[in-house]
Amino acid sequence: MFRRKCGATYLMTDEHHDHQAAPYMAIFGLLIVCTILSALADVLELNLPSAFLIFIVLVIATIKAMFVMMFFMHLKFEGKWKYVILLPTAVLALAMPFALASDIAVHYYDVAVPQENTLLDKEVLAEEQADDHQSHDGHKNGEHGGSH
Amino acid sequence: MSHQHGHPPLKMGLAIPNAKLGMWLFLGTEIMFFTAFIGSYIVLRLGSPGWPTNAEDTHIVIYAGAINTFVLICSSVSVVYALEGVRNKNFDFARKMLILTLVLACGFLGIKAYEYYGKFTHDILPGRIPESNQQALHFTIRDLKAATGIEEAQYKLKTLQKQLGERQAVGGNTESLQSQIEEQQKVVDEITPVSNKVDQLNSLVTAGKIKLGDPGAHGAHAEGEQPEHSAAEGEQTMVDAVAKLHEEHPEYFASVHVPKVIRYGNLFASTYFIMTGFHALHVIVGMILFVMLIGLGSKLGSQHETFVENSGLYWHFVDLVWIFLFPLIYIV
C-alpha cells in the first residue's frame, strides 16, 4: 500500500513539472492557423499543381497531428515505451496501402493489357462456346457415359 | 527491505498506470483500425479512373469540415484543461471543461448530421448513385414505379381474392371480404392509368428514345429556360417527363427526382461513409465517457485522474483522425 502511494505521488509530481511547460493556448493557436491555411489552400484556387497542393495539405495535417500527440497527449513527456507501442502500428498503416497500391493504385494495366480483361474474357468465352458446339455434335454421348 | 528507504520503489513494468497503458495499447489498435480505412480509401481513389470532386455533386461542404476541425481542436484543448484541473485539484473548473467538451462534441455531431442530411436527401449513398445516363434513366423509372404503389396495391388485391376463394371453399361468410376487394379494386383502377404513364416512359427508355436531360436544371425549368433547351435537341428528356408528371400527379410523384449522374460516385460514397461514420461512432463513445465523468458531479476527485486522462487520450485520438480526414476528404 505504502509503495503504491509513494510511486503514485512520485509519478504525479514528476509529470506535473513537465506539464506546466506545455503551452496549450499557443498550440491551440498554431492548430487553428494550420487549419485555416489548409482550408485557404483549397478555397483560394491557387492554380498550383494538384500533387503539390495535396502534399502541402498533408504536411500541414501531419504537423497538426504531431503537435496534438506531443503536447495534448503528452507523448513528449512519456518514456521510451511510446515507441514500442506506437511504431509497430505504423507498419500496418504503411504496409497495407503500399502492398495494395502496386496492384490497384499504380496503373500498370493499359488498353493492351486491361485490368478487367474484357478482351480476354470475350476471347475465352468465344473459345468455350466453340468447344461446346463441338462436344454437342460429337462427344455428347461419350461424355454422358463417362460421367456415370 | 531496500525499497522502503527513501528512493522510489522498483516497479514491475512501466512507470505508468495500468489503465493508461491499456488505453495506449487500445489506441494502437485504433490507429490500425483507422489507417486500414484511410489506406484503402487512398488506394481505391488512386486506382479509380476518376473521382467526383465537384462539391455540387458530392455535397461536400468544405466550410462544414473546417468548422468541425475547429470544433474538435477546441474540444481537445478543453479536455486537456479538464485534466489540468483535476491535477491541480480544481475540480469545479475540470467539470466545467468537461461540460464544454461535451457541448463541443454535440456541435461536431450536429454539423456532421447536417452534412449527412444533405447526402441522404440527394441520395448520395453507396449503391444508389447512377454512374451513367442509362442507369439514371432506369433509376428514375424504378422510383416512379415505386411512387405509384401499383405493385403493393395489386398484391393486396390478389391476396384478398385468394382469401375469398379459400373462404368460399369452406362456405364461410364472404360479405366483408367482397366489399374489401371492391375497395381495393377501386384503388388499383385509380393507380393503373398513372402507372401506365410510367410504363410508357419505361418503354421509351428501353427503346432508347429518351434522353436524360440535365437534372441540375430543375430550378431553371420553373423559370421557363428548359423547354427551349430540350426543343433544340428535338428529343424528349426524362427531366421534362418527370417535371410533367410532377404537374399532373403531384400526389404520387412529388418526391421523385431524376438523380444526378456522378461517375465513380458509389465508391466515393462508400469510402466517405465508412470513414466519417466510424469517426462519428468514436465521437459518440467519447461523449459517453464525458457524460460518465460529468455524471459524477461533485464526487469528481483525484481518484478519477487516470479516467480523465484516458478519456482525454481517447478524445485526442478522435481529434487526430479528423485532422487527417479533413484534408483527405474535403480538400484533396
Chai-1 contact restraints between the chains, C-beta under 6 A:
chainA,res_idxA,chainB,res_idxB,connection_type,confidence,min_distance_angstrom,max_distance_angstrom,comment,restraint_id
A,R3,B,P9,contact,1.0,0.0,6.0,A-B,restraint_1
A,G7,B,P9,contact,1.0,0.0,6.0,A-B,restraint_2
A,Y10,B,P8,contact,1.0,0.0,6.0,A-B,restraint_3
A,Y24,B,V77,contact,1.0,0.0,6.0,A-B,restraint_4
A,Y24,B,V80,contact,1.0,0.0,6.0,A-B,restraint_5
A,F28,B,V77,contact,1.0,0.0,6.0,A-B,restraint_6
A,L31,B,I73,contact,1.0,0.0,6.0,A-B,restraint_7
A,T35,B,T69,contact,1.0,0.0,6.0,A-B,restraint_8
A,S38,B,P327,contact,1.0,0.0,6.0,A-B,restraint_9
A,A39,B,A66,contact,1.0,0.0,6.0,A-B,restraint_10
A,D42,B,I331,contact,1.0,0.0,6.0,A-B,restraint_11
A,I54,B,V332,contact,1.0,0.0,6.0,A-B,restraint_12
A,V57,B,P327,contact,1.0,0.0,6.0,A-B,restraint_13
A,V57,B,I331,contact,1.0,0.0,6.0,A-B,restraint_14
A,A61,B,I323,contact,1.0,0.0,6.0,A-B,restraint_15
A,A61,B,F324,contact,1.0,0.0,6.0,A-B,restraint_16
A,A61,B,P327,contact,1.0,0.0,6.0,A-B,restraint_17
A,K64,B,I323,contact,1.0,0.0,6.0,A-B,restraint_18
A,A65,B,L320,contact,1.0,0.0,6.0,A-B,restraint_19
A,A65,B,I323,contact,1.0,0.0,6.0,A-B,restraint_20
A,V68,B,H316,contact,1.0,0.0,6.0,A-B,restraint_21
A,V68,B,L320,contact,1.0,0.0,6.0,A-B,restraint_22
A,F72,B,S76,contact,1.0,0.0,6.0,A-B,restraint_23
A,F72,B,V80,contact,1.0,0.0,6.0,A-B,restraint_24
A,F72,B,H316,contact,1.0,0.0,6.0,A-B,restraint_25
A,M73,B,L313,contact,1.0,0.0,6.0,A-B,restraint_26
A,M73,B,H316,contact,1.0,0.0,6.0,A-B,restraint_27
A,W81,B,L14,contact,1.0,0.0,6.0,A-B,restraint_28
A,I85,B,W24,contact,1.0,0.0,6.0,A-B,restraint_29
A,I85,B,G28,contact,1.0,0.0,6.0,A-B,restraint_30
A,T89,B,G28,contact,1.0,0.0,6.0,A-B,restraint_31
A,T89,B,I31,contact,1.0,0.0,6.0,A-B,restraint_32
A,T89,B,M32,contact,1.0,0.0,6.0,A-B,restraint_33
A,L92,B,M32,contact,1.0,0.0,6.0,A-B,restraint_34
A,A93,B,T35,contact,1.0,0.0,6.0,A-B,restraint_35
A,M96,B,G39,contact,1.0,0.0,6.0,A-B,restraint_36
A,P97,B,G39,contact,1.0,0.0,6.0,A-B,restraint_37
A,P97,B,I42,contact,1.0,0.0,6.0,A-B,restraint_38
A,P97,B,V43,contact,1.0,0.0,6.0,A-B,restraint_39
A,L100,B,V43,contact,1.0,0.0,6.0,A-B,restraint_40
A,A101,B,V43,contact,1.0,0.0,6.0,A-B,restraint_41
A,I104,B,V43,contact,1.0,0.0,6.0,A-B,restraint_42
A,I104,B,G47,contact,1.0,0.0,6.0,A-B,restraint_43
A,A105,B,V43,contact,1.0,0.0,6.0,A-B,restraint_44
A,A105,B,L46,contact,1.0,0.0,6.0,A-B,restraint_45
A,A105,B,G47,contact,1.0,0.0,6.0,A-B,restraint_46
